[in-house]
Amino acid sequence: MYMEGDVICHQDDIADGLYYIVEGSVAVSAKSSNGEKHLATLQKGSLLGEIALVSQSRRTATVTAVQRCQVLKMEKENFTRFLGIFPQLQESKVFSELIKRRTASSLRTIPIFASLMKKEIGPLQKFDESKLELLGAMLKYKEIKKGDTIFHAGDNGDALYIIASGSCSVSSCVNGDVKRSIELNTLKDGDWFGEMSLMGNVKRSATVRATADTLLLKLDKKNFQSFLSLVPGAEREFQNRIYGRTAKRLSKIPYFNLVNENKPWNKLDLLATLFTFEEFKIGEEIMTQGERGDKFYIIIDGKVRVAHFYINMSVP
C-alpha cells in the first residue's frame, strides 16, 4: 500500500518488477533540462514498469502515488519466467502498443522533440500526440554499461542514438593508430550522436563510449528519413551539430593550428561548413593525374599513396 506522495519507483533505478494498479492513481514524471516534468497520470487497471523490464534497462521515469494506492507487483524473475511460458505476450499488439505509448510519452523531456509541442499553458504542455506515437514505435531503449563501446570509428552507420540519461565520450584515433586517441567531445542527457554517418551515408567518423551507465534511445537507419519528416527542424539541428563537430575535428589537425580566432564569429565553425566527409576503400583512386583539380582533401584517418607518372617525350 502506498500513501499520497510515496514514490513507487525512481527514474534510473534498476528495474525490479512489473506493477499493476489495483486502486488509486499515480503520476509519472521524468527529469528534463527544466527540472522534473509530468508525463502522465495512470489510473486503476494500468500497468507500469514494463519498459525497463522488456528493454532490460533502468527505469525511464519516476512514479509517485497521487492518492492512497494499492498495487500488485510481479518480481523481475517472475516476469521473465512468465514471458518464457507465454512468449507471444511480448509480441502481442496490446503489449507493443503499451510500450509504444510509454516510449512516446517519455520523449516529452528530450529537447530535440520540443518542436512537437503545440502550446504551453502554465505547467501544462500540449504535444502533437500523433507524431509522438509514430516516434514511439520507431525508437527503442537500450542500456549501455559504463566503459562499453557503442560503436567504433570505421563501423557502418546503422542507427542514430539519443541519450536519455548518462554520458558518453567521443574520440578519434591519431594517424590511424588505434592505440592513440584524442577526445573530441563529451555528450550528456538529451544529446544525440550517429547522425553524421546517416546523413552523409559514410562510415562512423569517431568512436563513442559510455562514461557512465547510460540509457539510450536507438533509431534504426531504416527509420531515419521518417524521423526527419516527423520532427520539424531536426535536419537543421543535425546539420548545425555536424558543422560544430567538424570544427572540433579541424581544431585537432596541425594544418589549422595557425587559425587566429580574432573575430566575433568562430572561423573554424565557418570553415566546417565548407567541408564534407568522404570515404575511400583500399585501392580506390581519389584523383587521377591530368584531371582538373576541383577539390581539396585533408586526410582524417588512413594513408594514401601518391604516384607521379612521367611521359617520355624524347624522339628515338
C-alpha contacts under 8 A as a table, 3 or more apart, distances in Angstrom:
res1	aa1	res2	aa2	distance
1	M	68	R	7.40
1	M	69	C	5.91
1	M	70	Q	4.75
1	M	71	V	6.83
2	Y	6	D	5.88
2	Y	7	V	8.00
2	Y	8	I	7.54
2	Y	65	A	6.56
2	Y	68	R	5.83
2	Y	69	C	5.06
2	Y	70	Q	6.27
3	M	6	D	5.59
3	M	65	A	6.48
3	M	66	V	7.88
3	M	67	Q	6.14
3	M	68	R	4.41
3	M	69	C	6.20
4	E	64	T	7.84
4	E	65	A	5.13
4	E	66	V	4.92
4	E	67	Q	4.26
4	E	68	R	5.33
4	E	69	C	7.56
5	G	64	T	6.00
5	G	65	A	5.39
5	G	66	V	5.97
5	G	67	Q	7.42
6	D	64	T	5.69
6	D	65	A	5.50
7	V	10	H	6.93
7	V	62	T	7.38
7	V	63	V	5.93
7	V	64	T	4.34
7	V	65	A	6.39
8	I	62	T	7.68
8	I	63	V	5.52
8	I	64	T	5.70
8	I	65	A	7.07
9	C	13	D	7.07
9	C	59	R	7.73
9	C	61	A	7.98
9	C	62	T	5.60
9	C	63	V	5.43
9	C	64	T	7.39
10	H	13	D	5.52
10	H	59	R	6.81
10	H	61	A	6.48
10	H	62	T	4.27
10	H	63	V	6.55
11	Q	30	A	6.74
11	Q	58	R	7.44
11	Q	59	R	4.87
11	Q	60	T	5.28
11	Q	61	A	4.26
11	Q	62	T	4.57
12	D	58	R	4.99
12	D	59	R	4.74
12	D	60	T	6.21
12	D	61	A	7.35
12	D	165	S	7.91
13	D	58	R	5.48
13	D	59	R	5.27
14	I	57	S	7.21
14	I	58	R	4.73
14	I	59	R	6.30
15	A	49	G	7.39
15	A	52	A	5.80
15	A	53	L	6.19
15	A	56	Q	7.75
15	A	57	S	7.00
15	A	58	R	5.57
15	A	59	R	5.89
15	A	76	K	7.30
16	D	53	L	7.93
16	D	75	E	6.04
16	D	76	K	5.08
17	G	49	G	6.82
17	G	53	L	7.22
17	G	73	K	6.37
17	G	74	M	5.35
17	G	75	E	4.22
17	G	76	K	4.30
17	G	77	E	7.93
17	G	79	F	7.17
18	L	47	L	7.28
18	L	48	L	6.22
18	L	49	G	5.09
18	L	50	E	5.86
18	L	53	L	7.54
18	L	73	K	5.62
18	L	74	M	5.07
18	L	75	E	6.53
18	L	76	K	6.97
18	L	79	F	7.24
19	Y	47	L	5.66
19	Y	48	L	5.21
19	Y	49	G	6.22
19	Y	71	V	6.27
19	Y	72	L	5.59
19	Y	73	K	4.56
19	Y	74	M	6.43
20	Y	45	G	6.55
20	Y	46	S	5.82
20	Y	47	L	4.59
20	Y	48	L	6.48
20	Y	71	V	5.36
20	Y	72	L	5.02
20	Y	73	K	6.46
21	I	24	G	7.02
21	I	25	S	7.31
21	I	43	Q	6.97
21	I	44	K	5.04
21	I	45	G	5.33
21	I	46	S	5.51
21	I	47	L	6.51
21	I	69	C	7.39
21	I	70	Q	6.22
21	I	71	V	4.47
21	I	72	L	6.51
22	V	44	K	5.51
22	V	45	G	6.08
22	V	69	C	7.56
22	V	70	Q	5.40
22	V	71	V	5.13
22	V	72	L	6.75
23	E	43	Q	7.81
23	E	44	K	5.20
23	E	45	G	7.85
23	E	68	R	7.79
23	E	69	C	5.38
23	E	70	Q	5.03
23	E	71	V	6.94
24	G	43	Q	6.31
24	G	44	K	5.75
24	G	65	A	7.79
24	G	66	V	7.78
24	G	67	Q	5.98
24	G	68	R	5.84
24	G	69	C	4.37
24	G	70	Q	6.58
25	S	41	T	6.92
25	S	42	L	5.53
25	S	43	Q	4.39
25	S	44	K	6.12
25	S	65	A	6.21
25	S	66	V	5.95
25	S	67	Q	6.27
25	S	68	R	7.80
25	S	69	C	6.29
26	V	41	T	5.68
26	V	42	L	5.31
26	V	43	Q	6.66
26	V	63	V	6.35
26	V	64	T	5.36
26	V	65	A	4.32
26	V	66	V	5.18
26	V	67	Q	7.38
26	V	69	C	7.66
27	A	38	H	7.24
27	A	39	L	7.68
27	A	40	A	6.00
27	A	41	T	4.55
27	A	42	L	6.44
27	A	63	V	5.63
27	A	64	T	5.21
27	A	65	A	6.31
27	A	66	V	6.27
28	V	38	H	6.12
28	V	39	L	5.45
28	V	40	A	5.15
28	V	41	T	6.04
28	V	42	L	7.54
28	V	61	A	6.41
28	V	62	T	5.72
28	V	63	V	4.66
28	V	64	T	6.62
29	S	36	E	6.42
29	S	37	K	5.33
29	S	38	H	4.33
29	S	39	L	5.08
29	S	40	A	7.09
29	S	61	A	5.59
29	S	62	T	5.26
29	S	63	V	6.56
30	A	36	E	5.52
30	A	37	K	5.43
30	A	38	H	6.76
30	A	39	L	7.11
30	A	60	T	7.22
30	A	61	A	4.75
30	A	62	T	5.96
30	A	106	S	7.43
30	A	109	T	6.88
31	K	34	N	7.91
31	K	35	G	5.68
31	K	36	E	4.49
31	K	37	K	6.12
31	K	61	A	7.79
31	K	109	T	6.79
32	S	35	G	5.11
32	S	36	E	5.83
32	S	37	K	6.31
32	S	109	T	4.89
32	S	110	I	6.69
33	S	109	T	7.57
33	S	110	I	7.97
33	S	111	P	7.61
34	N	37	K	7.76
37	K	109	T	6.76
39	L	105	S	6.11
39	L	106	S	6.87
39	L	108	R	7.34
40	A	105	S	7.55
42	L	46	S	6.13
43	Q	46	S	5.91
47	L	50	E	7.32
49	G	52	A	6.09
49	G	53	L	6.86
49	G	59	R	7.21
50	E	53	L	5.20
50	E	54	V	6.07
50	E	99	I	7.43
51	I	54	V	5.32
51	I	55	S	5.96
51	I	56	Q	7.98
51	I	57	S	7.90
51	I	59	R	7.69
51	I	60	T	7.68
51	I	99	I	6.20
51	I	102	R	7.55
51	I	103	T	7.81
52	A	55	S	5.34
52	A	56	Q	5.42
52	A	57	S	4.75
52	A	58	R	5.47
52	A	59	R	5.34
52	A	60	T	6.92
53	L	56	Q	4.95
53	L	57	S	6.71
53	L	76	K	7.17
54	V	57	S	7.92
55	S	140	K	7.86
55	S	141	Y	6.03
55	S	142	K	6.37
55	S	143	E	7.79
56	Q	142	K	7.69
56	Q	143	E	7.20
57	S	141	Y	7.43
57	S	142	K	6.54
57	S	143	E	5.09
57	S	215	L	7.04
58	R	143	E	7.35
58	R	215	L	7.29
59	R	62	T	7.51
60	T	106	S	7.46
61	A	106	S	7.67
65	A	68	R	6.79
65	A	69	C	6.21
66	V	69	C	7.87
74	M	78	N	6.26
74	M	79	F	6.19
75	E	78	N	5.28
75	E	79	F	6.18
76	K	79	F	5.01
76	K	80	T	6.26
77	E	80	T	5.21
77	E	81	R	6.25
78	N	81	R	4.91
78	N	82	F	5.90
79	F	82	F	4.90
79	F	83	L	6.25
80	T	83	L	5.25
80	T	84	G	6.28
81	R	84	G	4.96
81	R	85	I	6.46
82	F	85	I	5.22
82	F	86	F	6.15
83	L	86	F	4.87
83	L	87	P	4.85
83	L	88	Q	7.88
83	L	89	L	6.95
83	L	90	Q	7.11
84	G	87	P	5.49
86	F	89	L	5.79
87	P	90	Q	5.90
87	P	91	E	7.28
88	Q	91	E	5.20
88	Q	92	S	6.08
89	L	92	S	5.02
89	L	95	F	6.76
90	Q	95	F	6.03
90	Q	96	S	7.05
91	E	95	F	7.00
91	E	96	S	6.63
92	S	95	F	5.43
92	S	96	S	6.21
93	K	96	S	5.16
93	K	97	E	5.90
94	V	97	E	5.24
94	V	98	L	6.28
95	F	98	L	5.09
95	F	99	I	6.36
96	S	99	I	5.13
96	S	100	K	6.07
97	E	100	K	4.99
97	E	101	R	6.16
98	L	101	R	5.27
98	L	102	R	6.26
99	I	102	R	5.23
99	I	103	T	6.03
99	I	136	G	7.98
100	K	103	T	5.19
100	K	104	A	6.04
100	K	133	E	6.54
100	K	136	G	4.75
100	K	137	A	5.07
101	R	104	A	5.00
101	R	105	S	6.14
101	R	133	E	6.04
101	R	136	G	6.34
102	R	105	S	5.05
102	R	106	S	6.35
102	R	136	G	7.59
103	T	106	S	5.21
103	T	107	L	6.66
103	T	136	G	5.00
103	T	137	A	7.83
103	T	139	L	7.55
103	T	140	K	7.79
104	A	107	L	5.42
104	A	108	R	7.62
104	A	132	L	5.03
104	A	133	E	5.28
104	A	134	L	7.84
104	A	135	L	6.40
104	A	136	G	4.12
104	A	137	A	7.73
105	S	108	R	5.99
105	S	132	L	7.30
105	S	136	G	7.88
106	S	109	T	6.25
106	S	110	I	7.90
107	L	110	I	5.47
107	L	113	F	6.67
107	L	132	L	7.42
107	L	136	G	7.93
108	R	111	P	7.84
108	R	113	F	6.56
108	R	114	A	7.12
108	R	127	F	7.87
109	T	113	F	7.92
110	I	113	F	5.86
110	I	114	A	7.17
110	I	164	A	7.42
110	I	190	G	5.39
111	P	114	A	5.28
111	P	190	G	6.20
112	I	115	S	7.10
112	I	190	G	7.48
112	I	234	A	7.07
113	F	116	L	5.64
113	F	117	M	7.67
113	F	231	V	6.78
114	A	117	M	5.49
115	S	118	K	7.82
115	S	231	V	6.87
115	S	232	P	6.15
115	S	233	G	7.39
116	L	127	F	5.60
116	L	128	D	5.50
116	L	131	K	7.66
116	L	132	L	7.81
116	L	231	V	6.88
116	L	232	P	7.53
117	M	120	E	7.62
117	M	125	Q	6.87
117	M	126	K	5.72
117	M	127	F	4.13
117	M	128	D	6.22
118	K	125	Q	7.70
118	K	126	K	5.47
118	K	127	F	5.28
118	K	128	D	6.37
119	K	125	Q	6.01
119	K	126	K	5.33
119	K	127	F	7.28
120	E	123	P	7.24
120	E	124	L	5.81
120	E	125	Q	4.49
120	E	126	K	6.28
121	I	124	L	5.17
121	I	125	Q	6.34
122	G	125	Q	7.90
127	F	132	L	7.78
128	D	131	K	5.66
128	D	132	L	6.36
129	E	132	L	4.97
129	E	133	E	6.12
130	S	133	E	5.26
130	S	134	L	6.46
131	K	134	L	5.10
131	K	135	L	6.22
131	K	230	L	6.38
132	L	135	L	5.06
132	L	136	G	5.96
133	E	136	G	4.85
133	E	137	A	6.43
134	L	137	A	5.35
134	L	138	M	6.72
135	L	138	M	5.06
135	L	139	L	6.19
135	L	227	F	7.09
135	L	230	L	7.81
136	G	139	L	5.51
136	G	140	K	7.81
137	A	140	K	7.80
138	M	219	L	6.24
138	M	220	D	7.64
138	M	223	N	6.72
139	L	217	L	5.85
139	L	218	K	5.43
139	L	219	L	5.04
139	L	220	D	7.81
140	K	217	L	5.38
140	K	218	K	5.21
140	K	219	L	6.86
141	Y	215	L	6.89
141	Y	216	L	5.63
141	Y	217	L	4.63
141	Y	218	K	6.25
142	K	215	L	5.87
142	K	216	L	5.10
142	K	217	L	6.19
142	K	218	K	6.81
143	E	213	D	7.46
143	E	214	T	5.82
143	E	215	L	4.53
143	E	216	L	6.08
144	I	148	D	6.44
144	I	150	I	7.61
144	I	210	A	6.72
144	I	213	D	5.95
144	I	214	T	5.14
144	I	215	L	6.28
144	I	216	L	7.50
145	K	148	D	5.60
145	K	210	A	6.71
145	K	212	A	6.80
145	K	213	D	4.57
145	K	214	T	6.32
146	K	209	R	7.94
146	K	210	A	5.09
146	K	211	T	5.21
146	K	212	A	4.27
146	K	213	D	4.55
146	K	214	T	7.04
147	G	209	R	6.17
147	G	210	A	5.29
147	G	211	T	5.74
147	G	212	A	7.12
148	D	209	R	5.71
148	D	210	A	5.68
149	T	152	H	7.17
149	T	207	T	7.53
149	T	208	V	5.98
149	T	209	R	4.24
149	T	210	A	6.41
150	I	207	T	7.74
150	I	208	V	5.65
150	I	209	R	5.67
150	I	210	A	7.28
151	F	155	D	6.67
151	F	204	R	7.80
151	F	207	T	5.74
151	F	208	V	5.73
151	F	209	R	7.44
152	H	155	D	5.61
152	H	204	R	6.85
152	H	206	A	6.34
152	H	207	T	4.18
152	H	208	V	6.57
153	A	172	S	7.06
153	A	203	K	7.36
153	A	204	R	4.82
153	A	205	S	5.01
153	A	206	A	4.23
153	A	207	T	4.74
154	G	203	K	5.26
154	G	204	R	4.99
154	G	205	S	6.35
154	G	206	A	7.53
155	D	203	K	5.55
155	D	204	R	5.28
156	N	197	S	7.91
156	N	202	V	7.31
156	N	203	K	4.71
156	N	204	R	6.12
157	G	194	G	7.06
157	G	197	S	5.33
157	G	198	L	6.03
157	G	201	N	7.47
157	G	202	V	6.90
157	G	203	K	5.50
157	G	204	R	5.79
157	G	221	K	7.61
158	D	198	L	7.43
158	D	220	D	6.13
158	D	221	K	5.09
159	A	194	G	6.48
159	A	195	E	7.78
159	A	198	L	7.40
159	A	218	K	6.52
159	A	219	L	5.36
159	A	220	D	4.37
159	A	221	K	4.78
159	A	224	F	7.95
160	L	192	W	7.34
160	L	193	F	6.15
160	L	194	G	4.75
160	L	195	E	5.54
160	L	198	L	7.62
160	L	218	K	5.93
160	L	219	L	5.06
160	L	220	D	6.54
160	L	221	K	7.04
160	L	224	F	7.68
161	Y	192	W	5.48
161	Y	193	F	5.42
161	Y	194	G	6.17
161	Y	216	L	6.27
161	Y	217	L	5.65
161	Y	218	K	4.76
161	Y	219	L	6.30
162	I	190	G	6.43
162	I	191	D	5.89
162	I	192	W	4.20
162	I	193	F	6.62
162	I	216	L	5.57
162	I	217	L	5.05
162	I	218	K	6.63
163	I	166	G	6.73
163	I	167	S	7.33
163	I	188	K	6.58
163	I	189	D	5.19
163	I	190	G	5.30
163	I	191	D	5.58
163	I	192	W	6.04
163	I	214	T	7.25
163	I	215	L	6.22
163	I	216	L	4.68
163	I	217	L	6.40
164	A	189	D	5.54
164	A	190	G	5.94
164	A	214	T	7.66
164	A	215	L	5.44
164	A	216	L	5.36
164	A	217	L	6.53
165	S	188	K	7.14
165	S	189	D	4.88
165	S	190	G	7.49
165	S	214	T	5.64
165	S	215	L	5.20
165	S	216	L	7.11
166	G	188	K	6.03
166	G	189	D	6.03
166	G	210	A	7.73
166	G	211	T	7.71
166	G	212	A	5.65
166	G	213	D	5.89
166	G	214	T	4.14
166	G	215	L	6.31
167	S	186	T	7.14
167	S	187	L	5.48
167	S	188	K	4.43
167	S	189	D	6.73
167	S	210	A	5.96
167	S	211	T	5.56
167	S	212	A	5.66
167	S	213	D	7.62
167	S	214	T	6.17
168	C	186	T	5.83
168	C	187	L	5.12
168	C	188	K	6.61
168	C	208	V	6.45
168	C	209	R	5.35
168	C	210	A	4.23
168	C	211	T	5.05
168	C	212	A	7.17
168	C	214	T	7.79
169	S	183	E	7.00
169	S	184	L	7.67
169	S	185	N	5.92
169	S	186	T	4.58
169	S	187	L	6.20
169	S	208	V	5.60
169	S	209	R	5.40
169	S	210	A	6.42
169	S	211	T	6.39
170	V	183	E	5.89
170	V	184	L	5.43
170	V	185	N	5.06
170	V	186	T	6.18
170	V	187	L	7.67
170	V	206	A	6.41
170	V	207	T	5.69
170	V	208	V	4.65
170	V	209	R	6.79
171	S	181	S	6.36
171	S	182	I	5.45
171	S	183	E	4.21
171	S	184	L	5.15
171	S	185	N	7.07
171	S	206	A	5.65
171	S	207	T	5.25
171	S	208	V	6.50
172	S	181	S	5.28
172	S	182	I	5.51
172	S	183	E	6.60
172	S	184	L	7.08
172	S	205	S	7.58
172	S	206	A	5.00
172	S	207	T	6.07
173	C	176	G	5.75
173	C	177	D	5.71
173	C	178	V	5.31
173	C	179	K	7.29
173	C	180	R	5.52
173	C	181	S	3.97
173	C	182	I	6.32
173	C	206	A	7.98
173	C	301	D	7.81
174	V	177	D	5.44
174	V	178	V	7.27
174	V	180	R	5.57
174	V	181	S	5.36
174	V	182	I	6.94
174	V	301	D	7.65
175	N	300	I	7.47
175	N	301	D	5.84
175	N	302	G	6.65
176	G	301	D	5.30
176	G	302	G	5.32
176	G	303	K	7.99
177	D	180	R	5.54
177	D	181	S	7.62
178	V	181	S	6.77
184	L	248	K	6.67
184	L	249	R	7.11
187	L	191	D	5.86
187	L	192	W	7.60
188	K	191	D	5.64
192	W	195	E	7.78
193	F	196	M	7.69
194	G	197	S	6.19
194	G	198	L	6.96
194	G	204	R	7.42
195	E	198	L	5.15
195	E	199	M	6.04
195	E	238	F	6.72
196	M	199	M	5.34
196	M	200	G	6.00
196	M	201	N	7.94
196	M	202	V	7.84
196	M	204	R	7.71
196	M	238	F	7.81
196	M	242	I	6.34
197	S	200	G	5.18
197	S	201	N	5.17
197	S	202	V	4.71
197	S	203	K	5.60
197	S	204	R	5.64
197	S	205	S	7.41
198	L	201	N	5.03
198	L	202	V	6.98
198	L	221	K	6.89
198	L	224	F	7.68
200	G	277	F	7.40
202	V	277	F	7.63
202	V	278	E	7.05
202	V	279	E	6.46
203	K	279	E	7.44
204	R	207	T	7.50
210	A	213	D	6.72
210	A	214	T	6.38
211	T	214	T	7.95
219	L	223	N	6.66
219	L	224	F	6.91
220	D	223	N	5.66
220	D	224	F	6.73
221	K	224	F	5.13
222	K	225	Q	7.49
223	N	226	S	5.33
223	N	227	F	6.13
224	F	227	F	4.98
224	F	228	L	6.36
225	Q	228	L	5.10
225	Q	229	S	6.37
226	S	229	S	5.14
226	S	230	L	6.26
227	F	230	L	5.17
227	F	231	V	6.20
228	L	231	V	5.44
228	L	232	P	7.15
228	L	234	A	5.99
228	L	235	E	6.04
229	S	232	P	6.88
231	V	234	A	5.62
232	P	235	E	7.74
233	G	236	R	5.27
233	G	237	E	6.15
234	A	237	E	4.96
234	A	238	F	6.03
235	E	238	F	5.07
235	E	239	Q	6.11
236	R	239	Q	5.07
236	R	240	N	6.12
237	E	240	N	5.19
237	E	241	R	6.11
238	F	241	R	5.04
238	F	242	I	6.07
239	Q	242	I	4.96
239	Q	243	Y	6.29
240	N	243	Y	5.08
240	N	244	G	6.31
241	R	244	G	4.94
241	R	245	R	6.14
242	I	245	R	5.10
242	I	246	T	5.94
243	Y	246	T	5.03
243	Y	247	A	6.11
243	Y	269	D	6.47
243	Y	272	A	5.19
243	Y	273	T	5.73
244	G	247	A	5.09
244	G	248	K	6.44
244	G	269	D	6.13
244	G	272	A	7.17
245	R	248	K	5.03
245	R	249	R	6.31
246	T	249	R	4.97
246	T	250	L	6.20
246	T	269	D	7.92
246	T	272	A	5.46
246	T	275	F	7.94
247	A	250	L	5.00
247	A	251	S	6.25
247	A	268	L	5.21
247	A	269	D	5.21
247	A	271	L	7.19
247	A	272	A	5.04
248	K	251	S	5.07
248	K	252	K	6.75
248	K	268	L	7.95
249	R	252	K	5.43
249	R	253	I	6.90
250	L	253	I	5.25
250	L	256	F	6.44
250	L	268	L	7.11
250	L	272	A	7.62
251	S	254	P	7.74
251	S	256	F	6.17
251	S	257	N	6.73
251	S	268	L	7.31
252	K	256	F	7.73
252	K	257	N	7.79
253	I	256	F	5.79
253	I	257	N	6.94
254	P	257	N	5.14
255	Y	258	L	7.23
256	F	259	V	5.51
259	V	267	K	7.56
259	V	268	L	7.75
261	E	266	N	6.37
261	E	267	K	6.25
263	K	266	N	6.69
263	K	267	K	7.51
266	N	269	D	5.31
266	N	270	L	6.53
267	K	270	L	5.05
267	K	271	L	6.14
268	L	271	L	4.86
268	L	272	A	5.98
269	D	272	A	5.08
269	D	273	T	6.87
270	L	273	T	5.55
270	L	274	L	7.32
271	L	274	L	5.36
271	L	275	F	7.07
272	A	275	F	5.49
273	T	276	T	7.88
280	F	284	E	6.13
280	F	285	E	7.95
280	F	286	I	7.35
281	K	284	E	5.47
285	E	288	T	6.99
287	M	291	E	7.41
288	T	291	E	5.82
289	Q	308	H	7.29
289	Q	309	F	7.83
299	I	302	G	6.99
299	I	303	K	7.49
